[in-house]
Amino acid sequence: MRHHSRGPTKKLAPAVSPETACPHEYREDEGLQLEIDCMDCPGANDLTNNRCLSGILNIISRSARPDAIVLKRFMEKRYRGAELEWIGWLAHELAVYTRAMNSTDRPSDRRCRTCPASKDRILPTMKRMLLEDPRGYRARWSAMADDLRSNCRSVSCAESQKCLDETLCIVNLSGGI
């Protein structure tokens, strides 16, 4: 008689979406300190790890901006100063995308919903780009705006340029800062 195992035969890695926020708590210790529990995370607990950095950005974009970040595993890694300023800026950008996506009404016209200049398409794409590669995000600003403008020129809608300009103003890309 043959016994059949139940469940998958391969161990599957847990899927981590861009919305993932790591287990954390805020403490008052020489200012506001964000302590993140990295014990269950399979990746490196370091800000050079994009997955780790994305988790931190998701936390800070929804809550208070700390004076220090502590990544806790077997040893604690503490971050302050310029690195924290940069993380704060990225978290602010992420919060802007999230608020803009939540406050944008979905276009009723099917053509607008599928248009490459639609906020409904641009904002989630830019948010995903920020979370997938936070370190390279700032360097790609101008190229992203230029790509969006060239895609918009190929659209036959007269409103597409206006829609694109409004979206770029929301995300501070209009000047290619």
MOVEN-V524809 format. One record per backbone hydrogen bond with DSSP energy under -0.5 kcal/mol. NH is the residue of the N-H (numbers start at 1). CO is the residue of the C=O. If there is no record, write none. Layout:
BEGIN
{{NH CO} {NH CO}}
END
This chain:
BEGIN
{{12 10} {17 15} {20 17} {25 35} {27 33} {29 27} {29 31} {33 27} {34 68} {35 25} {35 33} {36 34} {36 70} {37 23} {38 36} {38 72} {41 38} {46 44} {49 46} {50 48} {53 49} {54 50} {55 51} {56 52} {57 53} {58 54} {59 55} {60 56} {61 57} {62 58} {62 59} {63 59} {63 60} {66 64} {67 32} {68 32} {69 79} {70 34} {71 77} {72 36} {72 70} {73 71} {73 75} {77 71} {79 69} {83 80} {85 81} {86 82} {87 83} {88 84} {89 85} {90 86} {91 87} {92 88} {93 89} {94 90} {95 91} {96 92} {97 93} {98 94} {99 95} {100 96} {101 97} {102 98} {103 99} {104 100} {113 109} {114 110} {115 111} {115 112} {118 115} {121 118} {122 118} {123 119} {125 121} {126 122} {127 123} {128 124} {129 125} {130 126} {131 127} {132 128} {133 129} {137 133} {138 134} {140 136} {140 137} {141 138} {144 140} {145 141} {146 142} {147 143} {148 144} {149 145} {150 146} {151 147} {152 148} {153 149} {154 150} {154 151} {155 152} {160 157} {163 159} {164 160} {165 161} {166 162} {167 163} {168 164} {169 165} {170 166} {171 167} {172 169} {173 168} {174 168} {176 173}}
END
